[in-house]
Amino acid sequence: MRVTEQQVFGFLVNNYQRARSNALRLQEHLSTGKQVLAPSDDPGRFHRILGEKTTLTRIEQRLRNVDTATTQVDLADTSLQGTTTTLSRIRQLTVQLASDTNGASDRLAGAQEIEALLQHLLKLGNAEFAENQPVFGGTSRHGFAEGLPISTPITLTDGVSDSLRVTIDGVTSGTIDLTSGVEVLSGAELAARVQSRMNADGSLSAQGKSVSVTFSDGRLVVASDTNGPTSNVEVLSGSARTLLGFDGGSAGSGESTFAATVLTDAASTNSGGALVSQGRIVDTSAISFDNYVVRFTGAGTFEVLDIAAPVTVTSNSANVGRVGATDTGIVDPQQVTLDTYEIQFTSSSQYSVRNTTTGATISAGNTYVSGGVIEFDGLRVVLSNGQGSGPVSGDRFAVAVAPRSVLTNQAYTSGAPIEFDGVQLRITDGASAPAAGDLFHVVSQTRYAGDAGLRQIEVADGEVVETNVPGNEIFSGSDVNLFDTVQQLLAALRGNFRAGIRESLGGLDRAISQVTAGQGTIGALANRLEATSSALEDARVVATNTLSSFEDIDLARTISDLTLQEYAIQAAGETLGRIFDNSLLKHLR
């Protein structure tokens, strides 16, 4: 067969180019460290690599989720440790201040420190791991309006007691009609009816506003479905307002997990027809956690009095027996009238209680026990015999509350805001204007604005891990609301109420146990996350090694192959040179 020089040169050039192409491909493998650079390199291996990369990406995302959750759980644990420490300090102070060696001034001084500690407790309970991302708020926080306790079933009557007007997140509803006839509803049925009718209101729905309504502890609670600081609810008016418990109550926004607020109500003895709004806190830096009374000194004027104050007992100068007051205090601030009273002994073993402001007898024929409790209109008095003697018929003791004046001689305007010590409320003419002597109670409290939602992260296909404990299980659980417990302690200290101080110790002990149990739950979550992280790290190692076995080059072998190709290129070049030297082409140059 005849072989031309063109064929020889073509064959050698093809070999030379193939060697250069192979060398270039090997250089790419070396520079990237990968053996499969395109589907055409190895279709089966390429798709397996894609699958392994997807698996690795998913594992790494889950590890990031666990890291974020671990940070959140660690913050929760730190907050609960601080809560336990703070409660323990409050308990230590309470034990000291309960001692009879302390007087009223000592307890007032102690109350200042405990008030600061209560502020710190609220800060811990309202901790956030990011803006509007509460540690203890469940999954969201909602503004609310909570009514006063009501007795169920409730009878709604069309045209008589069936309407409401509300404001949700700043949007005011139309008149909400709750029934077209006469209906008797249980608490749960009432909540469902109020919710459905509010959510059907055109003014609210047009702005995308809706609510969730529950009936709990004998009260209706209306919560905005909006999450965060702009979330607010207020029941404004309507013929069903008083029937449903919203002539008073409390309100708070969704800004904080635990909302410091105030509960308002109109005294049952009021002769006027004014109504009071739900109370709220508008300046958290100004709150004192005290309880108050708004008292009308005339139809057009009022004053505000702080009733976190002592109850005084004065022995009549004509008394013969040897009996004295050994303890006094306010046990129910919502029952306080600010009237004056008299305890009169009708014999050495019986007494009566009379309201000297109204002249009404509150109770008579009561059996006297030295050191026993005498309670009336939210007050408690303890009288005890002196050495070797007791009461004598005719002995009298004057009883009164000594409130602190907050506002005096204020002009009343129906519906105008009344603000003091960070508190805001409105009093509005109802069936009539307020009358002289009418009282409206304002009681400090703290309410949970979060939900019961559990945050979860995916750690495997079809497997999730919880990463939080809602704060209502820890701070305001079924056993005790630790904030309210400390607020009641403050009132007892400021009122020099020794029994109230001692009684708060039980609440503090339950609060510490409740928080400790929460720490245990948080610790279990932390352990679960740690175990999950370890398992995911192991899975990442396996996935990384598997991916490497399919994707990464054998470095030594690739270098060896590249060296061989370089030798091949060199040999092919030298061969071409020698053949060229012996060909006719050289002589034709």
C-alpha positions, 0 to 999 in steps of 0.5 A: 500500500502506498503511503504518502507523506501527507498521510504520515504527517496527518497521522502524526499531527492527529496524535500530537493534537490528541496528546495536547488535548489530553494534557489540557484535560488533565491540567483542568482536572488538576486545577479544579481537583474534579474528575467530572467537569461536564455531563459528557465526561461521565453521565452516570457519575455526573448525576450521582454527584448532583444527588450527593451535592443536594444531600450535602446542601440539605445537611448544611442548611439543617446544621445552620438551622440547629446553630440558630436554634441553639443560640435561641435556646441558649438565650432562653436558658440565660434569661431563665437563669437570670429570672431564678436569680432575681426571684431568689433575691426577691424572696431573700428580701421578702423574708427579711422584710416580713420580720417584725423588726422592720417598720413601715419605712424599712418596707418602703425602702425594700419596695424600691429595690423589689420594684427595680427587680420586677422591672428586670424580670419583665425585661428577661421575660420580654427578651428577643433574639432578633427584632420582633422575634421573642424568646418566650412569645411563642410564634407571635404576639397580639394586642388584646382587650380582656374583659371583667369576669361575667356569669354565664350563660349570657342572654343576648337580646336584639335591640337591648343588649346585642351591639358592640363597636371596637377598634382593631389596630387603629381601625374602628368598626361599624356597629356590630350586631350580635343577635337578631332575636333572644339567645342564651349562650355559654362562654364558648358560644359567646366567644365564637359569636363575638369573633364571627360577627367582628370578623364579618364587619365591613369596616374591619374586613375592608382593612384586612383586620380580624380577631380571635376571641376566647373565653377563659377564667370567666372573661372574654378576651379579644385578640387582634390577629395582627402580630407585633407592635401595631397590634391593638384592641379596644372595645369602645361602646355598644349596648352589650358592652357592660353585659360582656364585661367590657365596662372596664377590663385591661388592654395591651399591645403586641409589642411585648411578650408580657404586657404590663397593664391595668385592670379597670372597673366601676365600683358597684356603689356608683350612683352615676352612669359613667363607663370606664374603658379598658386600662392600658400602659402608655409609658412603661418607664413611668409605671409604679405597679401600684393600684389606684382609685379615680374618685369623683369629687363632683360631677365635673371634677375628679382626683386620682389616689394611689391605694398601695398604702397603709390601712390605719386603725385608730383606737377610740380614746374612750376604749376601756379594754386592752385590744390593739391592731397587730396587722392591717392591709388591702386584700382586694383593691377592686373592693376598696371604697375609700370610705371610713369604717368602725369596728365596735364591740357589742360584748367582750366576744362579739363585734359589728362593722359599720361604714361610717361614711354611709352609715350602713352596717356591714356585718353584726354579731361577729365572733371575736377571736384575738389575732383573728382576721376581720375582712370587709370591703377589700380590707383586712384588720387583725385585732389582738388582746393585750396582756391579761385583758381583752375587749370591752363592750363599747370599745371602738376602732376607726378604720380607713385607707391612707392613700397617696394623692396622684392627681387633684381637682382634675376637670372631667370631659367625657371620653378624654384620656386620663393619664398618670404614672404611665397609665391611660384610661377613659371615662365616658358618660353612659346612662348619665354622667358620673356623680360625686363619690363615684369610684373607678378602680385601677389595678396593676397586672401583667398579661401574656401577649404571646401565643402557645405556638412552638417553633420547629426546625427540620432536622431530617426528612419528616423529622422536626425538633422544637426550639422554644417553650412559650412564656405562659408556661414559665412566667404566667403558668397555671400555678402562678403568675410570677409578675402578679405575685411580685406586684402584690408583694409590692402593694403589701410592702407599701401598705406595711401589710405583714400578712400580705408580705408573708403570704407572698412567700408561697407565691414566690416559692411556686414561681421559682419552682415553675421557672426551674421546671422551665429551665429543665425543659429548655435544657432538654431542648438544648440536649436534643439540639446538641445530639441532632447537631452531632448526628448531622455533622456525622452525616455531613462527613459521610456525604462529603466523603461520598461526594469526594469519591465520585467527584475528586481526582486521584492527585498522584494518578492525574499527575502521572497521567499528565507527565505521560502526556507531556512525554507523548507530546514531546515524542510526537514533536520530535518525531515530526521534526525528524520526518520533516528533515527527511522529507522533500518538504525540507528541500522545497523551503 
